[in-house]
Amino acid sequence: MCALLIVACAPSATRPPQPGRAEAPAKPTTERRQSRAEPASGVRSEMFLDGLQLPAALTFAPDGRLFFVEVSAGRVRVASGSSLQEQPVATLPVQKASESGLLGLALDPAFTSNHYVYLYYSEADPGRPERGLRNRVVRFVEREGEAVDFTPILDDLPINEVGAMDAHQGGALIFGSDGKLYVTTGDTAHPELAQDWGSPVGKILRINPDGSVPSGNPVPGSRVYAMGLRNPWGLTVHPRTGQIYLSENGNKSHDEIELLRPGANYGWPIVEGSSVDPRFVNPVWDSGDAADSRNGMTGLVIYDGPMFPEYEGSLLFCAFRTGKLRRVVLGGAELDQIVSQERLQPECRLGITAGPDGAIYTANIDKILRLTR
């Protein structure tokens, strides 16, 4: 992926428990089934917010306000309607380097009562802001548009301290339907650690909201929930099934959508794409290995709003490299197969969410757009 933000070996001797292997996806899950399509009839894209710096992690609060981050600036912003609050809610000292910065944001399921906001960021060395000290998950209380009472949740996650072109810091956050916080970590340019069950690198972590380890994780006492990932940058929860999907960026091809399964090993750096190796869980969707198959996948969402009934239950995701919105229709008993897919015209590079009004909001380099009718 572009050096601006986001977009690899032997496996470690440390081995995780082996989950049941998913069925290999049918061949049509790759790009050769792609069709190009104009937006559905009557759809239009309008400016929502402009003049931003790498907006991402779009999240609506129950009161209708939109929270998001400005990645390289380290700012938490909030908008009410299309009016942006002039002062940031918070500004953090973030690493000024590729694929680093303020990367993730999630609101507590009980936000209406506790106003907890969770962040994932690459903390900068005060003397050399291009270098990082650690990746962190922190929580603060939002009070009348300001951040107070910062609390560390995960205080010392590994970091690619030099912020190389492929820094792979991960950084997505989401609360599951179980009330647990899910956290993505990239391989931080140490791909071999993605296969080490004892390392948090290249993993999906599952924790309690206070950072402690919940019961039900694959290994008792371990935060690691799934492994074998290169740079997962998006998470979404299916609003009806509670299943969690994630976006994974391949090395030079094979960008993937994965269905999160406890104890799953998605194969990086041993395999990319689908495999017959029973140790690894195959992707739901794979971009393939064609020369133009690298999307630079970022945010994704399962659409469940009233404005676009033709998109109901579809998975929509952003592609940093192409700048276009993608849609895949899920099928099968476990919604782990692709029925169809298409590339839509609206711009979408860094993040996506559905608003309480049913509109689709997409984050781009310097603006947020609203897809509406």
VEXKOL-745987 format. One line per field, with one value per residue (C-alpha): residue number from 1; residue in three letters; y, z, x. Coordinates in pm, whole numbers, plus 50000, padded with zeros to 5 digits. Example, Ala and Ser with C-alpha at 12.3 -4.5 7.8 and 13.67 -1.06 7.14 Angstrom:
# residues 2
pos 1  2
code ALA  SER
py 49550  49894
pz 50780  50714
px 51230  51367
//
This chain:
# residues 373
pos 1  2  3  4  5  6  7  8  9  10  11  12  13  14  15  16  17  18  19  20  21  22  23  24  25  26  27  28  29  30  31  32  33  34  35  36  37  38  39  40  41  42  43  44  45  46  47  48  49  50  51  52  53  54  55  56  57  58  59  60  61  62  63  64  65  66  67  68  69  70  71  72  73  74  75  76  77  78  79  80  81  82  83  84  85  86  87  88  89  90  91  92  93  94  95  96  97  98  99  100  101  102  103  104  105  106  107  108  109  110  111  112  113  114  115  116  117  118  119  120  121  122  123  124  125  126  127  128  129  130  131  132  133  134  135  136  137  138  139  140  141  142  143  144  145  146  147  148  149  150  151  152  153  154  155  156  157  158  159  160  161  162  163  164  165  166  167  168  169  170  171  172  173  174  175  176  177  178  179  180  181  182  183  184  185  186  187  188  189  190  191  192  193  194  195  196  197  198  199  200  201  202  203  204  205  206  207  208  209  210  211  212  213  214  215  216  217  218  219  220  221  222  223  224  225  226  227  228  229  230  231  232  233  234  235  236  237  238  239  240  241  242  243  244  245  246  247  248  249  250  251  252  253  254  255  256  257  258  259  260  261  262  263  264  265  266  267  268  269  270  271  272  273  274  275  276  277  278  279  280  281  282  283  284  285  286  287  288  289  290  291  292  293  294  295  296  297  298  299  300  301  302  303  304  305  306  307  308  309  310  311  312  313  314  315  316  317  318  319  320  321  322  323  324  325  326  327  328  329  330  331  332  333  334  335  336  337  338  339  340  341  342  343  344  345  346  347  348  349  350  351  352  353  354  355  356  357  358  359  360  361  362  363  364  365  366  367  368  369  370  371  372  373
code MET  CYS  ALA  LEU  LEU  ILE  VAL  ALA  CYS  ALA  PRO  SER  ALA  THR  ARG  PRO  PRO  GLN  PRO  GLY  ARG  ALA  GLU  ALA  PRO  ALA  LYS  PRO  THR  THR  GLU  ARG  ARG  GLN  SER  ARG  ALA  GLU  PRO  ALA  SER  GLY  VAL  ARG  SER  GLU  MET  PHE  LEU  ASP  GLY  LEU  GLN  LEU  PRO  ALA  ALA  LEU  THR  PHE  ALA  PRO  ASP  GLY  ARG  LEU  PHE  PHE  VAL  GLU  VAL  SER  ALA  GLY  ARG  VAL  ARG  VAL  ALA  SER  GLY  SER  SER  LEU  GLN  GLU  GLN  PRO  VAL  ALA  THR  LEU  PRO  VAL  GLN  LYS  ALA  SER  GLU  SER  GLY  LEU  LEU  GLY  LEU  ALA  LEU  ASP  PRO  ALA  PHE  THR  SER  ASN  HIS  TYR  VAL  TYR  LEU  TYR  TYR  SER  GLU  ALA  ASP  PRO  GLY  ARG  PRO  GLU  ARG  GLY  LEU  ARG  ASN  ARG  VAL  VAL  ARG  PHE  VAL  GLU  ARG  GLU  GLY  GLU  ALA  VAL  ASP  PHE  THR  PRO  ILE  LEU  ASP  ASP  LEU  PRO  ILE  ASN  GLU  VAL  GLY  ALA  MET  ASP  ALA  HIS  GLN  GLY  GLY  ALA  LEU  ILE  PHE  GLY  SER  ASP  GLY  LYS  LEU  TYR  VAL  THR  THR  GLY  ASP  THR  ALA  HIS  PRO  GLU  LEU  ALA  GLN  ASP  TRP  GLY  SER  PRO  VAL  GLY  LYS  ILE  LEU  ARG  ILE  ASN  PRO  ASP  GLY  SER  VAL  PRO  SER  GLY  ASN  PRO  VAL  PRO  GLY  SER  ARG  VAL  TYR  ALA  MET  GLY  LEU  ARG  ASN  PRO  TRP  GLY  LEU  THR  VAL  HIS  PRO  ARG  THR  GLY  GLN  ILE  TYR  LEU  SER  GLU  ASN  GLY  ASN  LYS  SER  HIS  ASP  GLU  ILE  GLU  LEU  LEU  ARG  PRO  GLY  ALA  ASN  TYR  GLY  TRP  PRO  ILE  VAL  GLU  GLY  SER  SER  VAL  ASP  PRO  ARG  PHE  VAL  ASN  PRO  VAL  TRP  ASP  SER  GLY  ASP  ALA  ALA  ASP  SER  ARG  ASN  GLY  MET  THR  GLY  LEU  VAL  ILE  TYR  ASP  GLY  PRO  MET  PHE  PRO  GLU  TYR  GLU  GLY  SER  LEU  LEU  PHE  CYS  ALA  PHE  ARG  THR  GLY  LYS  LEU  ARG  ARG  VAL  VAL  LEU  GLY  GLY  ALA  GLU  LEU  ASP  GLN  ILE  VAL  SER  GLN  GLU  ARG  LEU  GLN  PRO  GLU  CYS  ARG  LEU  GLY  ILE  THR  ALA  GLY  PRO  ASP  GLY  ALA  ILE  TYR  THR  ALA  ASN  ILE  ASP  LYS  ILE  LEU  ARG  LEU  THR  ARG
py 50000  50362  50479  50755  50521  50150  49930  49064  48299  48044  47976  47995  47675  47802  47656  47761  47520  47416  47515  47318  47418  47617  47481  47611  47892  47836  47983  48265  48449  48603  48906  48719  48728  49106  49315  49689  49872  50221  50310  50198  50421  50759  50733  51048  51140  51470  51649  51598  51733  51882  52008  51702  51513  51141  51084  50723  50499  50660  50576  50713  50766  50684  51058  51088  51254  51122  51044  50984  51020  51217  50958  51153  51453  51237  51411  51279  51480  51492  51629  51698  51682  51830  52075  51988  52082  52339  52198  51833  51617  51501  51527  51252  51248  51010  50872  51074  50784  50555  50344  50491  50745  50750  50438  50312  50435  50254  50370  50164  49974  50170  50503  50672  50630  50618  50816  50587  50625  50375  50460  50270  50481  50465  50673  50895  50937  51296  51380  51214  51214  51001  50714  50522  50407  50163  50098  50158  50118  50385  50492  50837  50987  51229  51513  51797  51751  51716  51417  51359  51074  50890  50525  50278  49955  49787  49988  49830  49664  49604  49874  49921  50201  50330  50354  50193  50198  49875  49950  49718  49859  49727  49937  49859  49840  49712  49583  49246  49143  48968  49304  49227  49459  49320  49470  49412  49415  49405  49210  49532  49412  49090  48844  48539  48658  48632  48253  48275  48217  48376  48712  48977  49061  48981  48888  48962  49027  48982  49160  49289  49664  49716  49527  49204  48864  48729  48369  48187  48283  47992  47980  48060  48371  48485  48789  48628  48520  48454  48473  48467  48822  49076  49409  49383  49731  49692  49518  49497  49308  49159  49332  49018  48725  48893  48745  48959  49015  49173  49312  49186  49341  49099  49146  49214  49061  48850  49115  48925  48936  48694  48563  48575  48234  48158  48002  48058  48079  48278  48170  48476  48458  48091  48120  48392  48332  47991  47684  47309  47309  47207  47434  47746  47899  48019  48370  48447  48670  48694  48954  48698  48741  48943  49246  49486  49281  49483  49703  49835  49735  49959  50004  49774  49755  49527  49751  49725  50056  50162  50395  50128  49810  49665  49667  49497  49251  49334  49386  49722  49802  50072  50034  50283  50218  50235  50484  50304  50150  49773  49555  49181  48984  48715  48374  48021  47887  48073  48376  48277  48258  48527  48527  48828  49137  49471  49787  50097  50450  50648  50738  50545  50521  50513  50422  50358  50338  50352  50640  50634  50797  50497  50697  50557  50771  50724  50868  50985  51168  51505  51468  51259  51198  51104  50857  50919  50937
pz 50000  49954  50194  50306  50537  50486  50261  50406  50700  50886  51144  51512  51704  51929  51798  51880  51926  51584  51505  51270  50919  50721  50392  50100  49930  49577  49302  49226  49546  49357  49133  48820  48938  48978  48789  48753  48836  48870  49204  49239  49082  49248  49462  49498  49684  49873  50082  50456  50604  50426  50517  50725  50761  50692  50862  50963  51215  51159  51450  51530  51892  52009  52021  51646  51667  51442  51610  51400  51408  51199  51167  51116  51322  51623  51670  51783  51614  51653  51427  51497  51170  50915  51172  51290  51647  51612  51882  51878  52156  52218  52058  52114  52053  51755  51548  51227  50996  50738  50854  51202  51409  51568  51404  51583  51776  51940  52165  52469  52429  52733  52588  52667  53038  53071  52764  52731  52411  52326  52104  51943  51859  51785  52056  51939  52090  52223  52091  51750  51643  51336  51571  51785  52146  52159  52032  52296  52362  52596  52718  52806  52914  52667  52859  52666  52370  52571  52681  53051  53272  53036  53138  52979  52861  52669  52751  52572  52242  52002  51744  51425  51582  51261  51077  50759  50440  50550  50920  50973  51304  51271  51501  51442  51744  51776  52046  51971  52052  52356  52500  52455  52283  51972  51866  51548  51550  51242  51208  51269  50998  51195  50994  51174  51496  51335  51375  51739  51971  52254  52077  52029  51683  51376  51583  51679  52054  52260  52594  52856  52843  53126  52939  53137  52970  52944  52980  52657  52475  52294  52545  52905  53025  52672  52497  52156  51983  51626  51449  51122  51001  50815  50850  50941  50921  50943  51168  51148  51337  51147  51302  51292  51348  51565  51347  51309  50974  50919  50625  50572  50341  50142  50045  49671  49612  49796  49995  50198  50399  50692  50913  51268  51436  51781  51751  51375  51195  50871  50747  50718  50631  50527  50285  50126  49980  49995  50096  50127  50443  50730  50973  50811  50778  50428  50354  50276  49991  49819  49562  49382  49248  48931  48876  48975  49263  49548  49687  50008  50217  50504  50666  50613  50729  50694  50568  50762  50698  50542  50272  50043  50071  49772  49988  50288  50447  50198  50310  50189  50209  50111  49890  49953  49624  49390  49598  49522  49731  49696  49768  49825  49885  50151  50133  50267  50599  50789  50560  50467  50090  49824  49607  49397  49406  49236  49237  49297  49192  49520  49659  49969  50083  50463  50638  50611  50831  50806  50981  51190  50892  50673  50464  50401  50515  50357  50466  50211  50217  50331  50353  50456  50200  50252  50012  50000  49779
px 50000  50098  50369  50135  49949  49885  49993  50618  51013  50984  50711  50792  50823  50545  50218  49861  49574  49448  49090  48873  48970  48717  48600  48806  48618  48503  48717  48469  48575  48871  48882  48786  48421  48436  48186  48198  47878  47745  47586  47226  46965  46926  47241  47449  47767  47777  48037  47991  48318  48619  48967  49064  49393  49357  49020  48951  48771  48429  48197  47851  47752  47398  47324  47395  47737  48013  48346  48658  49036  49284  49558  49880  49768  49678  49345  49007  48733  48356  48086  47721  47533  47771  47911  48262  48349  48626  48852  48959  48824  49182  49528  49784  50163  50170  50455  50493  50569  50416  50118  50148  49960  49617  49475  49165  48861  48570  48289  48191  47861  47740  47858  47526  47591  47973  48099  48403  48608  48885  49183  49472  49776  50148  50313  50600  50942  50922  51267  51220  50855  50929  51020  50775  50799  50507  50155  49890  49520  49387  49045  48916  48586  48427  48269  48103  48334  48655  48862  48926  49047  49280  49333  49580  49415  49701  50008  50302  50213  50505  50571  50767  50967  51126  50794  50922  50716  50543  50514  50214  50095  49737  49520  49151  48919  48564  48332  48178  47824  47978  48084  48454  48701  48873  49207  49407  49787  50009  50332  50539  50785  50854  50641  50777  50609  50265  50304  50413  50119  50314  50355  50083  50228  50014  49709  49353  49340  49023  49013  48774  48707  48958  49233  49214  49189  48835  48731  48665  48984  49155  49442  49349  49530  49625  49481  49541  49221  49346  49682  49875  49800  50012  49830  49461  49312  48936  48683  48306  48035  47744  47441  47226  47461  47727  48003  48315  48485  48826  49023  49378  49639  49851  50214  50196  49852  49595  49415  49157  48838  48848  48571  48702  48709  48855  49200  49215  49550  49518  49858  50084  50373  50357  50066  49857  49514  49350  49546  49492  49705  49473  49659  49520  49172  49094  48967  48606  48723  49059  49162  49379  49730  49678  49900  49620  49479  49628  49352  49506  49203  49100  48758  48462  48101  47798  47520  47193  47014  46684  46816  46966  46756  46945  47263  47099  47345  47621  47979  48114  48484  48731  49037  49317  49494  49196  49000  48675  48401  48364  48060  48046  47726  47768  47604  47619  47498  47773  47786  48139  48092  48073  47761  47858  48077  48110  48317  48106  48190  48183  48524  48631  48993  49029  48707  48337  48031  47654  47483  47167  46994  47082  47332  47680  47974  48318  48653  48906  49238  49103  48726  48428  48155  47791  47636  47263  46955
//
